[in-house]
Structure formats: structure tokens, C-alpha cells
């Protein structure tokens, strides 16, 4: 009897040990799979970003408008831009005509305001002066100058010190922009960019995983075609180094 009992206990312990080892292996593989999936999902984010879209856009009121945090303000801004585009493109108004009409309406409102008190036998009311601060134009000029200089510096760096791949990407991008500019005028291009800035970020914030997967598939295909082009044509072109001369 004691030998039978010990043998049964030994078999039971052996079965329990095997079952525990199998369950541990399954749990470890499951956690490793989750870890690998999380690593892949974090790696496949567009352009390797680690911050939220709201933080990338500046995190202020402008980001709230672009991401439709306040739907009333975003709707009014987009509606105003659409109204301006319709006035200039569909109704064929000119900027000088609209400016003159606006000035006439403003002068008419001030004339009625200043003379209505005399007609109603009331004390004359002073019309508030409209004065634009100098700092507004200075800040706009500085920011615009900084952005233009940054763009010119980037183009010059790519042309003189960049790789052949960067040079081709910039040339193709400028060619695409030139083709789009031949289809429509500058105001329409600005309006398309304005609408894209108010729709694409919020769509990407909602469907970032699907967009990241699609974009990375396109990038993989483009990289494969570029490797074929590089191995067949671009690698045979002699490379030269160009450096800018520094002037003191």
C-alpha cells in the first residue's frame, strides 16, 4: 500500500509539473507577443512620432482650432475662408472693389453713429478710434521673414550638401507643386491648403493606425522601386561634393 500510494503521488506530481510548465510557456509567449505588437505599433507611427498631434501642432488655441476642439470657432473660420474664396473665385470680385465697399460701409456706420445723437436730441457720442498696434505688423514681418529664410536655407542645403535622394525628392515635390499651380490660381491653392489643414489633422487623429499602416506600405513599395533605380542607374552616376563658401 505505501508503495502504491507513493507511485500515484509521483505520477500526480509529474502531471502537475508538466501542466504548470505548459501554462507558463503559453503565458510567456503571450506576453512576448503583446510586447512585440506594442513595439511594432510604436515603430510604425508616421515619421516615428512620439508626441500627440495636438502637441505637434503647438498645443495652443491654433491646435484646438485645427483639431476641432471648439466646433463653433473651427466652423466659423472654415466658413469665413470659404466665403472669401467664393467671393473672389465664383463671383469674380476683386480685392480693391471689396476693400472700397468695406471702407464705405465703415464710414457710413460711423457717420450715422456720430449724427444720430443730434437727430434724437441726445448728447453727442464719440466714435471709438480704430488704431492697429505697431507690434502686430512687426511680429508678422519677423515671423514671415524667419519662415522664408528657413525655406531658402533648406533648399540651399539640399542643393549643395544633401544626398541625391533628398535632391530628387525636393525636385519632384516642386514639380508636383508647379503642375498643381498650372491647374488653378494661387488663391485656390491657398484655399485647398487651408481646408487640408483643417481636415487632415483631425482625420489622422481619429484613424492614425489605419493611415500609418497604409503610408508605410506605400513607403515600402517606393523604397523597393528606388533601390531598383539606384542599383540600375543612380549608382553609375559619378558623385561630386559641393560646398558653400563661407564669407566673413
C-alpha positions as CSV (number, residue, x, y, z in Angstrom):
1,X,0.0,0.0,0.0
2,X,2.6,2.6,0.8
3,X,4.5,1.8,-2.4
4,X,1.2,2.2,-4.4
5,X,0.5,5.5,-2.7
6,X,3.9,6.9,-3.4
7,X,3.8,5.9,-7.1
8,X,0.4,7.5,-7.5
9,X,1.7,10.7,-5.8
10,X,4.7,10.7,-8.0
11,X,2.5,10.4,-11.2
12,X,0.2,13.2,-10.0
13,X,3.2,15.5,-9.2
14,X,4.7,14.7,-12.6
15,X,1.4,15.6,-14.4
16,X,1.0,18.8,-12.4
17,X,4.6,19.9,-13.2
18,X,4.1,19.3,-16.9
19,X,0.8,21.3,-16.8
20,X,2.4,24.2,-15.0
21,X,5.3,24.3,-17.4
22,X,3.0,24.4,-20.4
23,X,0.9,27.1,-18.9
24,X,4.0,29.2,-18.1
25,X,5.3,28.8,-21.7
26,X,1.9,29.9,-23.1
27,X,1.8,33.0,-20.8
28,X,5.3,33.9,-21.6
29,X,4.7,33.6,-25.3
30,X,1.5,35.6,-25.0
31,X,3.3,38.5,-23.2
32,X,6.1,38.4,-25.6
33,X,3.6,38.6,-28.5
34,X,1.9,41.6,-26.8
35,X,5.3,43.2,-26.3
36,X,6.3,42.7,-29.9
37,X,3.0,44.0,-31.1
38,X,3.3,47.1,-29.0
39,X,6.9,47.7,-30.3
40,X,5.7,47.3,-33.9
41,X,2.8,49.7,-33.3
42,X,5.0,52.3,-31.8
43,X,7.6,51.9,-34.5
44,X,5.1,52.2,-37.3
45,X,3.9,55.6,-36.2
46,X,4.1,58.1,-39.0
47,X,7.6,59.7,-39.2
48,X,8.5,58.0,-35.9
49,X,6.5,60.5,-33.9
50,X,6.3,60.0,-30.1
51,X,4.1,63.0,-29.3
52,X,0.4,63.6,-29.8
53,X,-0.9,65.6,-32.8
54,X,-2.1,68.4,-30.6
55,X,1.4,68.8,-29.1
56,X,3.0,68.7,-32.6
57,X,0.7,71.4,-33.8
58,X,1.7,73.7,-31.0
59,X,-0.7,72.8,-28.2
60,X,-2.3,76.2,-28.1
61,X,-5.5,77.8,-29.5
62,X,-4.4,77.2,-33.1
63,X,-4.1,73.5,-32.4
64,X,-7.6,73.5,-30.8
65,X,-9.0,75.1,-33.9
66,X,-7.3,72.7,-36.3
67,X,-8.3,69.7,-34.3
68,X,-11.9,70.9,-33.9
69,X,-11.8,71.1,-30.1
70,X,-14.2,74.0,-30.3
71,X,-16.5,73.2,-33.2
72,X,-18.1,76.7,-33.3
73,X,-14.8,78.5,-33.8
74,X,-13.5,75.9,-36.3
75,X,-16.7,76.1,-38.3
76,X,-16.7,79.9,-38.4
77,X,-13.0,80.0,-39.5
78,X,-13.6,77.5,-42.3
79,X,-16.8,79.2,-43.3
80,X,-15.1,82.6,-43.5
81,X,-12.3,81.2,-45.7
82,X,-14.9,79.6,-47.9
83,X,-16.9,82.8,-48.2
84,X,-13.7,84.7,-49.2
85,X,-12.8,82.1,-51.8
86,X,-16.4,82.1,-53.3
87,X,-16.3,85.9,-53.5
88,X,-13.0,86.0,-55.4
89,X,-13.3,82.9,-57.5
90,X,-17.0,82.3,-58.2
91,X,-18.4,85.8,-58.1
92,X,-15.2,87.3,-59.7
93,X,-14.9,90.1,-57.2
94,X,-11.6,92.0,-56.9
95,X,-9.7,92.8,-53.8
96,X,-9.8,96.6,-54.4
97,X,-13.6,96.5,-55.0
98,X,-14.2,94.7,-51.8
99,X,-11.9,96.9,-49.9
100,X,-13.6,100.1,-51.1
101,X,-17.0,98.7,-50.3
102,X,-15.9,97.8,-46.8
103,X,-14.4,101.2,-46.2
104,X,-17.6,102.9,-47.5
105,X,-19.8,100.7,-45.1
106,X,-17.5,101.6,-42.2
107,X,-17.6,105.3,-42.9
108,X,-21.4,105.2,-43.3
109,X,-21.8,103.4,-39.9
110,X,-19.6,106.0,-38.2
111,X,-21.5,108.9,-39.9
112,X,-24.8,107.5,-38.7
113,X,-23.3,106.9,-35.2
114,X,-21.9,110.4,-34.9
115,X,-25.0,112.2,-36.2
116,X,-27.8,110.1,-34.7
117,X,-27.4,111.8,-31.3
118,X,-28.3,115.2,-32.8
119,X,-31.3,113.8,-34.6
120,X,-32.5,112.2,-31.4
121,X,-31.8,115.2,-29.2
122,X,-29.2,113.4,-27.1
123,X,-25.7,114.3,-26.1
124,X,-23.2,113.7,-28.9
125,X,-21.4,110.4,-28.6
126,X,-17.7,109.9,-29.5
127,X,-16.9,107.3,-32.1
128,X,-14.1,105.0,-30.9
129,X,-10.9,105.3,-32.8
130,X,-9.6,102.3,-34.7
131,X,-5.8,102.0,-34.2
132,X,-3.8,99.0,-35.1
133,X,-0.7,98.4,-32.9
134,X,2.8,98.6,-34.5
135,X,3.8,95.3,-32.7
136,X,1.3,93.4,-34.8
137,X,2.9,94.3,-38.1
138,X,6.4,93.9,-36.7
139,X,5.6,90.4,-35.4
140,X,4.0,89.3,-38.7
141,X,7.0,90.6,-40.6
142,X,9.5,88.9,-38.4
143,X,7.7,85.5,-38.5
144,X,7.3,85.7,-42.2
145,X,10.9,86.6,-42.7
146,X,12.1,83.8,-40.5
147,X,10.0,81.2,-42.4
148,X,11.2,82.4,-45.8
149,X,14.9,82.3,-44.6
150,X,14.4,78.8,-43.2
151,X,12.9,77.6,-46.5
152,X,15.7,79.2,-48.5
153,X,18.3,77.6,-46.2
154,X,16.8,74.2,-46.6
155,X,16.7,74.4,-50.4
156,X,20.3,75.6,-50.5
157,X,21.5,72.8,-48.1
158,X,19.8,70.2,-50.2
159,X,21.2,71.5,-53.5
160,X,24.8,72.0,-52.2
161,X,25.3,69.5,-49.4
162,X,22.4,67.0,-49.5
163,X,22.2,63.5,-50.9
164,X,21.0,62.6,-54.3
165,X,17.8,61.1,-52.8
166,X,17.0,64.3,-51.0
167,X,17.7,66.4,-54.1
168,X,15.4,64.2,-56.2
169,X,12.6,64.3,-53.6
170,X,12.7,68.1,-53.5
171,X,12.8,68.4,-57.3
172,X,9.8,66.1,-57.7
173,X,7.9,67.9,-55.0
174,X,8.5,71.3,-56.7
175,X,7.5,69.8,-60.0
176,X,4.2,68.5,-58.5
177,X,3.5,71.9,-57.0
178,X,4.1,73.6,-60.4
179,X,1.7,71.2,-62.0
180,X,-1.0,71.9,-59.4
181,X,-0.3,75.6,-59.8
182,X,-0.9,75.3,-63.6
183,X,-4.4,73.8,-62.9
184,X,-5.6,76.7,-60.6
185,X,-4.5,80.1,-59.4
186,X,-2.7,80.9,-56.2
187,X,-5.8,81.8,-54.2
188,X,-7.3,78.4,-54.9
189,X,-4.1,76.6,-53.9
190,X,-4.1,78.6,-50.6
191,X,-7.7,77.6,-50.0
192,X,-7.0,73.9,-50.7
193,X,-4.1,74.1,-48.2
194,X,-6.3,75.9,-45.6
195,X,-9.1,73.2,-45.9
196,X,-6.5,70.4,-45.8
197,X,-5.0,72.0,-42.6
198,X,-8.5,72.0,-41.0
199,X,-9.4,68.4,-42.1
200,X,-6.4,66.2,-42.3
201,X,-5.1,66.5,-38.7
202,X,-8.4,65.7,-37.2
203,X,-8.9,62.7,-39.5
204,X,-5.4,61.5,-38.7
205,X,-6.0,61.8,-35.0
206,X,-9.1,59.6,-35.3
207,X,-7.7,57.0,-37.7
208,X,-4.0,57.1,-37.1
209,X,-3.4,53.4,-37.0
210,X,-5.0,52.7,-40.4
211,X,-3.3,55.7,-42.0
212,X,0.1,54.7,-40.6
213,X,-0.2,51.2,-42.0
214,X,-1.2,52.5,-45.4
215,X,1.6,55.1,-45.6
216,X,4.2,52.6,-44.5
217,X,3.1,50.2,-47.2
218,X,3.4,52.9,-49.8
219,X,6.8,53.8,-48.4
220,X,8.0,50.2,-48.7
221,X,6.9,50.0,-52.3
222,X,8.6,53.3,-53.1
223,X,11.7,52.2,-51.4
224,X,11.8,49.0,-53.4
225,X,11.4,50.9,-56.6
226,X,14.1,53.3,-55.5
227,X,16.5,50.5,-54.8
228,X,16.0,49.1,-58.3
229,X,16.5,52.6,-59.8
230,X,19.6,53.2,-57.6
231,X,21.2,49.8,-58.4
232,X,20.5,50.2,-62.2
233,X,21.0,53.9,-62.9
234,X,21.8,56.2,-60.0
235,X,24.8,54.2,-58.6
236,X,26.5,54.5,-62.0
237,X,26.4,58.4,-61.9
238,X,29.7,59.9,-60.6
239,X,29.2,61.7,-57.3
240,X,30.7,65.1,-56.6
241,X,30.9,67.1,-53.4
242,X,29.8,70.7,-53.4
243,X,30.5,73.0,-50.5
244,X,29.4,76.6,-49.9
245,X,32.0,79.2,-49.5
246,X,31.7,81.0,-46.1
247,X,32.0,84.7,-46.2
248,X,33.0,86.6,-43.1
